[in-house]
């Protein structure tokens, strides 16, 4: 059985609506910069939350807690530091570049030059 709270959240279309429905205060300047990142992080947190056996009030509290936690992540950090989206993770200057199946031309030609 689906939760009415989760159904209502799924129908929302803006970050502001999530904060209003879950009755959470927010700083507009934080939301202006990180709205998609906050919602993505909330979704990640919700995906690891079990709602089995919870009544709708408990589901709402859990959803509120996950939004508050996601908001805090970005109120004290930046989207670039948090890297919730794949494109940001792939272009992390701290991460060594993936080598994959790349073989330098010199390695291919090296055996030929030693003959």
TORKOL-4160 file (C-alpha; in steps of 0.2 Angstrom, whole numbers, padded with zeros to 4 digits, m for minus):
115
<pt num="1" X="0000" Y="0000" Z="0000"/>
<pt num="2" X="0007" Y="0017" Z="m0005"/>
<pt num="3" X="0008" Y="0031" Z="0008"/>
<pt num="4" X="m0003" Y="0046" Z="0004"/>
<pt num="5" X="0012" Y="0057" Z="0010"/>
<pt num="6" X="0024" Y="0049" Z="m0003"/>
<pt num="7" X="0011" Y="0050" Z="m0016"/>
<pt num="8" X="0009" Y="0069" Z="m0013"/>
<pt num="9" X="0028" Y="0071" Z="m0013"/>
<pt num="10" X="0029" Y="0062" Z="m0029"/>
<pt num="11" X="0017" Y="0075" Z="m0037"/>
<pt num="12" X="0026" Y="0090" Z="m0032"/>
<pt num="13" X="0036" Y="0100" Z="m0045"/>
<pt num="14" X="0047" Y="0113" Z="m0036"/>
<pt num="15" X="0059" Y="0112" Z="m0021"/>
<pt num="16" X="0049" Y="0126" Z="m0012"/>
<pt num="17" X="0034" Y="0115" Z="m0013"/>
<pt num="18" X="0044" Y="0101" Z="m0004"/>
<pt num="19" X="0049" Y="0113" Z="0010"/>
<pt num="20" X="0031" Y="0120" Z="0011"/>
<pt num="21" X="0022" Y="0103" Z="0012"/>
<pt num="22" X="0035" Y="0096" Z="0024"/>
<pt num="23" X="0034" Y="0112" Z="0034"/>
<pt num="24" X="0053" Y="0115" Z="0034"/>
<pt num="25" X="0061" Y="0133" Z="0034"/>
<pt num="26" X="0074" Y="0136" Z="0021"/>
<pt num="27" X="0086" Y="0150" Z="0016"/>
<pt num="28" X="0081" Y="0156" Z="m0002"/>
<pt num="29" X="0099" Y="0159" Z="m0006"/>
<pt num="30" X="0104" Y="0141" Z="m0002"/>
<pt num="31" X="0089" Y="0134" Z="m0012"/>
<pt num="32" X="0093" Y="0146" Z="m0026"/>
<pt num="33" X="0110" Y="0138" Z="m0028"/>
<pt num="34" X="0107" Y="0120" Z="m0024"/>
<pt num="35" X="0089" Y="0116" Z="m0027"/>
<pt num="36" X="0091" Y="0101" Z="m0038"/>
<pt num="37" X="0106" Y="0094" Z="m0028"/>
<pt num="38" X="0095" Y="0095" Z="m0012"/>
<pt num="39" X="0081" Y="0086" Z="m0020"/>
<pt num="40" X="0093" Y="0073" Z="m0028"/>
<pt num="41" X="0101" Y="0070" Z="m0011"/>
<pt num="42" X="0084" Y="0068" Z="m0003"/>
<pt num="43" X="0080" Y="0055" Z="m0015"/>
<pt num="44" X="0096" Y="0046" Z="m0012"/>
<pt num="45" X="0092" Y="0046" Z="0007"/>
<pt num="46" X="0073" Y="0041" Z="0004"/>
<pt num="47" X="0079" Y="0026" Z="m0007"/>
<pt num="48" X="0089" Y="0019" Z="0009"/>
<pt num="49" X="0074" Y="0022" Z="0020"/>
<pt num="50" X="0062" Y="0008" Z="0024"/>
<pt num="51" X="0044" Y="0014" Z="0026"/>
<pt num="52" X="0037" Y="m0004" Z="0029"/>
<pt num="53" X="0024" Y="m0004" Z="0043"/>
<pt num="54" X="0024" Y="0015" Z="0046"/>
<pt num="55" X="0008" Y="0025" Z="0047"/>
<pt num="56" X="0007" Y="0040" Z="0036"/>
<pt num="57" X="0012" Y="0052" Z="0050"/>
<pt num="58" X="0028" Y="0042" Z="0053"/>
<pt num="59" X="0031" Y="0042" Z="0034"/>
<pt num="60" X="0029" Y="0061" Z="0034"/>
<pt num="61" X="0042" Y="0063" Z="0048"/>
<pt num="62" X="0054" Y="0052" Z="0039"/>
<pt num="63" X="0052" Y="0062" Z="0023"/>
<pt num="64" X="0054" Y="0078" Z="0033"/>
<pt num="65" X="0070" Y="0071" Z="0041"/>
<pt num="66" X="0078" Y="0066" Z="0025"/>
<pt num="67" X="0074" Y="0083" Z="0017"/>
<pt num="68" X="0081" Y="0092" Z="0032"/>
<pt num="69" X="0097" Y="0081" Z="0031"/>
<pt num="70" X="0099" Y="0084" Z="0013"/>
<pt num="71" X="0096" Y="0103" Z="0015"/>
<pt num="72" X="0109" Y="0103" Z="0029"/>
<pt num="73" X="0122" Y="0095" Z="0017"/>
<pt num="74" X="0121" Y="0110" Z="0005"/>
<pt num="75" X="0118" Y="0123" Z="0018"/>
<pt num="76" X="0136" Y="0119" Z="0025"/>
<pt num="77" X="0144" Y="0113" Z="0009"/>
<pt num="78" X="0143" Y="0116" Z="m0010"/>
<pt num="79" X="0136" Y="0106" Z="m0025"/>
<pt num="80" X="0153" Y="0105" Z="m0032"/>
<pt num="81" X="0160" Y="0098" Z="m0015"/>
<pt num="82" X="0145" Y="0086" Z="m0013"/>
<pt num="83" X="0145" Y="0079" Z="m0031"/>
<pt num="84" X="0128" Y="0071" Z="m0031"/>
<pt num="85" X="0126" Y="0071" Z="m0050"/>
<pt num="86" X="0136" Y="0059" Z="m0061"/>
<pt num="87" X="0143" Y="0073" Z="m0072"/>
<pt num="88" X="0151" Y="0081" Z="m0056"/>
<pt num="89" X="0158" Y="0065" Z="m0050"/>
<pt num="90" X="0166" Y="0061" Z="m0067"/>
<pt num="91" X="0174" Y="0078" Z="m0067"/>
<pt num="92" X="0182" Y="0077" Z="m0050"/>
<pt num="93" X="0199" Y="0084" Z="m0050"/>
<pt num="94" X="0204" Y="0074" Z="m0035"/>
<pt num="95" X="0200" Y="0058" Z="m0043"/>
<pt num="96" X="0213" Y="0050" Z="m0055"/>
<pt num="97" X="0207" Y="0049" Z="m0073"/>
<pt num="98" X="0200" Y="0033" Z="m0078"/>
<pt num="99" X="0212" Y="0024" Z="m0090"/>
<pt num="100" X="0200" Y="0011" Z="m0097"/>
<pt num="101" X="0205" Y="0002" Z="m0113"/>
<pt num="102" X="0217" Y="0016" Z="m0119"/>
<pt num="103" X="0234" Y="0010" Z="m0125"/>
<pt num="104" X="0246" Y="0024" Z="m0129"/>
<pt num="105" X="0253" Y="0023" Z="m0147"/>
<pt num="106" X="0271" Y="0022" Z="m0141"/>
<pt num="107" X="0267" Y="0006" Z="m0132"/>
<pt num="108" X="0260" Y="m0002" Z="m0148"/>
<pt num="109" X="0275" Y="0004" Z="m0158"/>
<pt num="110" X="0288" Y="0000" Z="m0145"/>
<pt num="111" X="0289" Y="m0019" Z="m0149"/>
<pt num="112" X="0291" Y="m0014" Z="m0168"/>
<pt num="113" X="0306" Y="m0003" Z="m0164"/>
<pt num="114" X="0316" Y="m0016" Z="m0155"/>
<pt num="115" X="0316" Y="m0029" Z="m0169"/>
